[in-house]
Amino acid sequence: MKRGKAVDWSSPRWRRVVWLAGGLAVAALLAVNIGVFTGAIDFYFSGILVIAWINVILAVSLNLINGFTGQFSLGHAGFMAVGAYASGLLTIYLDWPFPIVLIIAGLISALIGLLIGLPTLRLRGDYLAIATLGFGEIVRVVLLNLRITGGPRGLGGIAPKTTFFSAEVVAIITVLVISNIIRSSHGRALVAIREDEIAAEAMGIDTTKYKVLAFSVGAAFAGIAGGLFAHHQMFIDPRSFTFQRSIEILVMVVLGGLGSITGSIVAAVVLTILPEALRGMAQYRMIVYSLLLIGLMLVRPQGLFGTKELRDLLGGRALSNDGGEAK
């Protein structure tokens, strides 16, 4: 059977298309920032954009674990919950500065990620997925039964400190930090583990150490995203951090492309705005939303960007599958 011709992304034609799309994206981002700053974009739509930035942080941080390291974590909502409740309690009872609260929330989530990762990341595949799923459920049940967190009634009275611009800055920092990790020697070790864990061990890479590192860093940013979420919603309860929330974040990563930060950003923004854009279709919007996802995955099973980044499509140095750099 004759195979179709692969798309040559390095051709001048496609490079012009990518440059045009990138330029339009930058122009749209500038227009949105100006609109929010001047008040042309109202509170409702700016709130949706805040959620989009939070989802970018969650998707990019989960991609570090699932996409670049090749693990299968289903507990990202648990780390988000830890960060949300930690930041909310710190603000309510101690009234610390918001940036400090976010950093502490991230550190607490990272510590829990380390404690959970040490025993569980020796597992692989489905066993790891079940272990992380169990962690997420444990966090939810604990939050349901603690008096200080408000139990099933939730935690209210959280100061509204998250703004569009603070969420945007944290999202940009997240992308820069994780991009630098991936392009460092540590990132090459993570990609080597993804491609062949046994071969990576044979080459002297401490696979457990690097998997725990990726897990902890991803958990830290998930905790920070939880802090932003708590101070945006001003009220949180365990129902906001269920297994379904972890699946939503995983869908963003898979749709954008496992191993593509650019893909995670695009998918997180699209999947946040799309349900709102379809809200006028009332009861049919979730059907249309699901069909669009299914259709896209049938056409692009590797995700929107696969393992490519924007710099690769623009002719930059790409990170090859073996962890090295290719021209």
C-alpha positions as CSV (number, residue, x, y, z in Angstrom):
1,M,0.0,0.0,0.0
2,K,1.4,3.3,-1.0
3,R,2.1,5.7,1.8
4,G,1.2,9.4,1.6
5,K,4.0,11.9,1.3
6,A,5.1,13.3,4.6
7,V,4.9,17.1,5.2
8,D,8.2,18.8,4.7
9,W,8.1,21.4,7.6
10,S,11.5,22.7,6.5
11,S,10.2,23.9,3.1
12,P,10.0,27.6,2.5
13,R,6.3,27.4,2.0
14,W,5.5,25.9,5.4
15,R,8.1,28.1,7.1
16,R,6.2,31.1,5.8
17,V,3.0,29.7,7.1
18,V,4.5,29.1,10.5
19,W,6.0,32.6,10.7
20,L,2.6,34.0,9.7
21,A,0.8,31.9,12.4
22,G,3.4,32.9,15.0
23,G,3.0,36.6,14.1
24,L,-0.7,36.4,14.4
25,A,-0.5,34.7,17.7
26,V,1.9,37.4,19.1
27,A,-0.4,40.1,17.7
28,A,-3.4,38.4,19.4
29,L,-1.6,38.2,22.7
30,L,-0.6,41.8,22.6
31,A,-4.2,42.8,21.7
32,V,-5.5,40.7,24.6
33,N,-3.1,42.3,27.0
34,I,-4.1,45.8,25.8
35,G,-7.7,44.9,26.0
36,V,-7.5,43.6,29.6
37,F,-5.3,46.6,30.7
38,T,-7.7,49.2,29.2
39,G,-10.9,47.4,30.3
40,A,-12.0,46.7,26.7
41,I,-12.2,43.0,27.7
42,D,-14.7,42.6,30.5
43,F,-14.3,40.7,33.7
44,Y,-16.0,37.5,32.4
45,F,-13.7,37.0,29.4
46,S,-10.6,38.0,31.4
47,G,-11.6,35.3,33.9
48,I,-11.7,32.7,31.2
49,L,-8.2,33.9,30.0
50,V,-6.9,33.5,33.6
51,I,-8.2,29.9,33.6
52,A,-6.4,29.4,30.2
53,W,-3.1,30.5,31.7
54,I,-3.6,28.2,34.7
55,N,-4.3,25.3,32.3
56,V,-1.1,26.2,30.4
57,I,0.9,25.8,33.6
58,L,-0.8,22.5,34.4
59,A,-0.4,21.1,30.9
60,V,3.3,22.1,30.4
61,S,4.2,20.8,33.9
62,L,2.4,17.5,33.2
63,N,4.1,17.2,29.8
64,L,7.5,17.2,31.6
65,I,6.4,14.0,33.4
66,N,4.3,12.3,30.8
67,G,5.7,13.6,27.5
68,F,9.4,14.2,28.1
69,T,10.1,11.5,30.7
70,G,7.7,9.0,29.4
71,Q,5.8,8.3,32.7
72,F,2.1,8.0,33.0
73,S,0.8,10.2,35.9
74,L,-2.9,10.6,36.6
75,G,-2.4,12.5,39.9
76,H,-1.8,16.1,38.7
77,A,-5.1,17.3,40.1
78,G,-3.9,16.1,43.6
79,F,-0.8,18.3,43.4
80,M,-3.0,21.2,42.2
81,A,-5.3,20.6,45.2
82,V,-2.3,20.6,47.7
83,G,-1.1,24.0,46.3
84,A,-4.6,25.5,46.2
85,Y,-5.4,24.6,49.9
86,A,-1.9,25.5,51.1
87,S,-2.0,28.9,49.5
88,G,-5.6,29.6,50.6
89,L,-4.8,28.7,54.2
90,L,-1.7,30.8,54.2
91,T,-3.6,33.8,52.9
92,I,-6.5,33.4,55.3
93,Y,-4.6,32.8,58.5
94,L,-1.2,34.6,57.9
95,D,-2.0,37.1,55.1
96,W,1.4,36.6,53.6
97,P,2.4,38.4,50.3
98,F,0.9,36.6,47.3
99,P,4.2,35.7,45.5
100,I,5.6,34.2,48.8
101,V,2.4,32.2,49.2
102,L,2.7,30.8,45.6
103,I,6.3,29.8,46.1
104,I,5.5,28.0,49.4
105,A,2.5,26.3,47.8
106,G,4.9,25.1,45.0
107,L,7.5,23.9,47.5
108,I,4.9,21.9,49.5
109,S,3.6,20.3,46.4
110,A,7.2,19.5,45.3
111,L,7.9,17.9,48.7
112,I,4.8,15.7,48.5
113,G,5.8,14.9,44.9
114,L,9.2,13.8,46.1
115,L,7.7,11.7,48.9
116,I,5.2,10.1,46.5
117,G,7.7,9.7,43.7
118,L,10.4,7.9,45.6
119,P,8.4,4.7,46.1
120,T,6.0,4.9,43.1
121,L,8.4,5.9,40.3
122,R,10.1,2.5,40.5
123,L,6.9,1.3,38.9
124,R,6.2,1.6,35.2
125,G,3.3,2.0,32.8
126,D,-0.1,1.1,34.1
127,Y,1.1,0.4,37.6
128,L,2.4,3.9,37.9
129,A,-0.8,5.3,36.5
130,I,-2.8,3.4,39.1
131,A,-0.5,4.5,41.9
132,T,-0.7,8.2,40.9
133,L,-4.5,7.9,40.5
134,G,-4.6,6.5,44.1
135,F,-2.6,9.5,45.3
136,G,-5.0,11.9,43.8
137,E,-8.0,10.2,45.4
138,I,-6.2,10.1,48.8
139,V,-5.6,13.8,48.6
140,R,-9.3,14.4,47.8
141,V,-10.5,12.2,50.7
142,V,-8.1,13.8,53.2
143,L,-9.4,17.2,52.2
144,L,-12.9,16.0,52.6
145,N,-12.2,15.0,56.2
146,L,-10.0,17.8,57.6
147,R,-11.7,20.5,59.6
148,I,-9.1,23.2,58.7
149,T,-9.9,22.8,55.0
150,G,-13.7,23.1,55.6
151,G,-14.3,19.4,54.7
152,P,-17.0,18.9,52.0
153,R,-18.2,22.5,52.5
154,G,-15.0,23.8,51.0
155,L,-12.7,26.7,51.9
156,G,-14.0,30.2,51.4
157,G,-12.9,33.7,52.1
158,I,-9.8,33.5,50.0
159,A,-8.6,36.9,48.8
160,P,-9.0,37.6,45.0
161,K,-5.3,38.1,44.3
162,T,-4.9,36.3,41.0
163,T,-5.1,38.7,38.0
164,F,-4.7,38.1,34.3
165,F,-1.2,39.5,34.4
166,S,0.0,37.5,37.4
167,A,-1.3,34.3,35.8
168,E,0.4,35.3,32.5
169,V,3.7,36.0,34.2
170,V,3.7,32.7,36.1
171,A,2.8,30.8,32.9
172,I,5.7,32.4,31.0
173,I,8.1,31.6,33.9
174,T,6.8,28.0,33.8
175,V,7.4,27.6,30.1
176,L,10.9,29.2,30.3
177,V,12.0,27.0,33.3
178,I,10.7,23.7,31.8
179,S,12.1,24.6,28.4
180,N,15.6,25.2,29.9
181,I,15.3,21.9,31.8
182,I,14.5,20.0,28.6
183,R,17.4,21.6,26.7
184,S,19.9,20.9,29.5
185,S,21.8,17.7,30.2
186,H,19.1,16.8,32.7
187,G,16.5,17.1,29.9
188,R,18.5,14.8,27.7
189,A,18.6,12.2,30.4
190,L,14.8,12.5,30.8
191,V,14.3,12.1,27.0
192,A,16.7,9.1,27.1
193,I,14.5,7.5,29.8
194,R,11.5,8.1,27.7
195,E,13.0,6.5,24.6
196,D,14.5,3.4,26.3
197,E,14.7,3.2,30.1
198,I,16.8,0.0,30.0
199,A,19.3,1.5,27.6
200,A,19.4,4.7,29.7
201,E,20.3,2.6,32.8
202,A,23.0,0.8,30.8
203,M,24.5,4.2,29.9
204,G,24.8,5.0,33.6
205,I,21.7,7.3,34.0
206,D,20.1,7.1,37.4
207,T,16.6,6.6,36.1
208,T,14.8,6.8,39.4
209,K,16.6,10.0,40.4
210,Y,15.6,11.7,37.1
211,K,12.1,10.5,37.2
212,V,11.7,11.8,40.7
213,L,13.2,15.1,39.7
214,A,10.7,15.5,36.8
215,F,7.9,14.4,39.1
216,S,8.8,17.0,41.8
217,V,9.3,19.8,39.3
218,G,6.0,19.0,37.6
219,A,4.3,18.8,41.1
220,A,5.7,22.2,42.1
221,F,4.3,24.0,39.1
222,A,0.9,22.2,39.6
223,G,0.9,23.5,43.2
224,I,1.6,27.0,42.0
225,A,-1.3,26.7,39.4
226,G,-3.5,25.5,42.3
227,G,-2.5,28.6,44.2
228,L,-3.5,30.9,41.3
229,F,-6.7,28.9,40.9
230,A,-7.7,29.3,44.6
231,H,-7.1,33.1,44.6
232,H,-9.0,33.4,41.3
233,Q,-12.1,31.4,42.4
234,M,-12.0,32.7,46.0
235,F,-13.6,29.4,47.1
236,I,-12.4,25.9,46.6
237,D,-13.7,22.4,47.5
238,P,-12.5,18.9,46.9
239,R,-14.9,18.5,43.9
240,S,-12.7,20.9,42.0
241,F,-9.8,18.4,42.1
242,T,-11.3,15.1,41.1
243,F,-10.0,12.4,38.8
244,Q,-11.8,14.1,36.0
245,R,-9.7,17.2,36.4
246,S,-6.5,15.1,36.0
247,I,-8.0,13.6,32.8
248,E,-8.7,17.1,31.5
249,I,-5.1,18.1,31.9
250,L,-3.9,14.8,30.4
251,V,-6.1,15.5,27.3
252,M,-4.5,18.8,26.8
253,V,-1.0,17.2,26.9
254,V,-2.0,14.4,24.5
255,L,-3.9,16.7,22.1
256,G,-1.0,19.2,21.9
257,G,1.6,16.4,21.5
258,L,3.5,14.4,24.1
259,G,6.9,16.0,24.2
260,S,5.9,19.4,22.8
261,I,5.7,22.5,25.1
262,T,4.3,24.5,22.2
263,G,1.6,21.9,21.7
264,S,0.7,22.0,25.4
265,I,0.3,25.8,25.3
266,V,-1.9,25.8,22.2
267,A,-4.0,22.8,23.4
268,A,-4.5,24.3,26.9
269,V,-5.7,27.6,25.4
270,V,-8.0,26.0,22.8
271,L,-9.6,23.5,25.2
272,T,-10.3,26.3,27.7
273,I,-11.8,28.7,25.2
274,L,-13.6,26.2,23.0
275,P,-16.3,25.1,25.5
276,E,-17.1,28.8,26.2
277,A,-17.3,29.5,22.4
278,L,-19.8,26.6,22.0
279,R,-21.9,27.7,25.0
280,G,-24.5,29.2,22.6
281,M,-25.2,25.7,21.4
282,A,-26.6,24.8,24.9
283,Q,-27.1,21.0,25.3
284,Y,-25.2,20.2,22.1
285,R,-21.9,22.0,22.9
286,M,-20.3,19.1,24.8
287,I,-21.2,16.7,22.0
288,V,-19.6,19.0,19.4
289,Y,-16.6,19.4,21.7
290,S,-16.1,15.7,22.1
291,L,-16.5,15.1,18.3
292,L,-13.9,17.7,17.6
293,L,-11.5,16.1,19.9
294,I,-12.1,12.6,18.5
295,G,-11.8,13.9,14.9
296,L,-8.5,15.7,15.6
297,M,-7.0,12.6,17.3
298,L,-8.0,10.5,14.3
299,V,-6.4,12.9,11.9
300,R,-3.3,13.7,14.2
301,P,-2.9,10.8,16.6
302,Q,0.5,12.1,17.6
303,G,-1.1,15.4,18.6
304,L,-1.1,18.9,17.0
305,F,2.7,19.3,17.2
306,G,3.9,15.8,17.8
307,T,7.3,16.3,19.5
308,K,8.0,19.5,17.6
309,E,8.4,22.9,19.0
310,L,7.8,26.3,17.4
311,R,11.6,26.8,17.0
312,D,11.8,23.5,15.1
313,L,9.2,24.7,12.6
314,L,11.0,28.0,12.2
315,G,14.2,26.2,11.4
316,G,15.9,26.2,14.8
317,R,17.9,23.4,16.5
318,A,15.5,20.6,17.3
319,L,15.8,18.2,20.2
320,S,16.1,14.8,18.6
321,N,14.6,11.5,20.0
322,D,17.9,10.4,21.4
323,G,18.2,13.6,23.5
324,G,20.8,15.3,21.3
325,E,20.4,18.3,19.2
326,A,19.8,18.1,15.5
327,K,20.3,20.9,13.0
